[in-house]
Amino acid sequence: MMNIKEAASRLGISARAIRFYEEKGLILPAKQSSNGYRTYTENDIWRLQTIAALREIGMSLQDITHALGEIDQGNQQRLEEYLELQQAVMYAQWIELKRMMDTTQRMIDLNRQDGPLDVSHLHDLADSARRLREARQNWHDRWNYDTQAAIHDQRVQAEGRVSTEHPNSEGRHHSANASPISDENEVSHPHQDADHSTPSDSNDTVQSSFYLYHNYDEALEQTTHLISPALGEKGLDIGTGTGNLAGKLLQHGADMTAIDQSREMLRRCRTKYPEMHVKLGNFLALPFADHSFDFVVSSFAFHHLSPDQQLLALQEMQRVLTSRGRIGLTDLMFVDSAHRDSYIRQAETTGHEELLRALRERHFPLLGELCSWLEQQGYVTKHVRHNELLHTLLAVPLR
C-alpha cells in the first residue's frame, strides 16, 4: 500500500494527474476509514501505468475507458482493435504532416525561382492542399458495414448467382464460379488496344435490377490471376470486407495483410483466415510504413471514395508499395465520361430509381482516367471487362 505522493513518485506523474484519472472514473483507489486518505495497491499502480501508456500514444479518455474495460474482461482482440484504431489515427496525422511539409517545400521552391514571385501560385498550392485535407477528413462509412458483416458473404454469392441469369454486354452468360478470363480477353492501355465501347456502341442496356456484385467470383479469380503472387510475396488488400479476395491470394502463397474500417467485417475475416494479418484501417491513411508491400489490391470498395479521395488513395497505395510493386483494382467503373453520361441517361429514361440512387451514392471511377494517371506515374496498365460496369485493372511499374 502507498499514498498518492508515493504513487506519483513511483510512476513519474503528478498527484494532480492521478486525482484527474480518479475523477474520470478510470481508477478507484481505496480510502482509509480513519482519515479518508487514498491508498494505492500494486493493481492500482499497474492500472495507472496502463492509463499513462495509453495517454502517451494519444488515446482519448473515452477510448481508454473502453480499453480498460476490455483488459478487465481479458478480451485481447478488442483491446488490439482500440490500439489499431489509435495507430490509424497517428498514421493519418503523420500523412497529413508529411503532405504539409511537401506543400511548404513547393512554396519554397517557387520563391527561389528567378523573377518576381507570383503569389497566386502560393494561393493555388494552399487551395489544393486544403481540398485534399478536407477530402481525407470527410470520408465516413455511410453504409454502416458493421451491420452488414453477418450477411455479406451470403449477399455477394446470392447476387453472383442472380448475375448468371442475365447475359453480359456481349450476350454471353457468365457463371458466378467461372474460371479466370483467358489472356485473349485482357486489354492493354493505351486506348487504341482497349475495349472502350459505350452502351450505345455495343447494344448494352441498363439492367432491370441493379446488382453490385455481378460476376463477383469471376472478378476475384481474375484479380488473383493478374497479380499472380510469388510464394511469400507481401500483399495488402484494402477494404477487404470478410477477406474473400485476400483469401484467394493467401491460397496462392502470398503473405497477406487485410485492412478494413469495419470491425465486424474484420472479425469475420479473422475467423475465416486465422493465418492472415488483419488490421483496422482505410484507403486514405494506410497504417503501414513506406515500401511495405509487393502488391496492393482492392475489390468492390474503391467506389466508396469521392474523386479527390480516390486520388489520395492511389497516392497512398504508391507510398506503401516497393519500387516494383503492382496494383490490382476490381470495381464497377465507367470506361469514360461518355459511357457514364449514356448510362445515366438510360437509367433516367427507364425510371430505374434503384440504379439512379446507387449512382448518386457511389463514385464509380472512370477507367480511362485511372489508366492515364497510373501511366503518368510510370505504370503500364492492363484491364479486363467482366460486364457492363465491372472491370479489373492491373498496373505494373515500368522500372
Secondary structure, DSSP 8 states (H G I E B T S, - for coil): -B-HHHHHHHHTS-HHHHHHHHHTTS---EE-TTT--EEB-HHHHHHHHHHHHHHHTT--HHHHHHHHHHHHTT-HHHHHHHHHHHHHHHHHHHHHHHHHHHHHHHHHHHHHSSS---HHHHHHHHHHHHHHHHHHHS---TT-HHHHGGGHHHHHHHHHHHHTTS--TTS----TT-----GGG-EESSGGGS----TTTTT----SS--TTTTHHHHHHHHHHHH---TT-EEEEET-TTTHHHHHHHHTT-EEEEEES-HHHHHHHHHH-TTSEEEE--TTS-SS-TT-EEEEEEES-GGGS-HHHHHHHHHHHHHHEEEEEEEEEEEE-BSSHHHHHHHHHHHHHHT-HHHHHHHHH----BHHHHHHHHHHTTEEEEEEE-SSSEEEEEEEE--
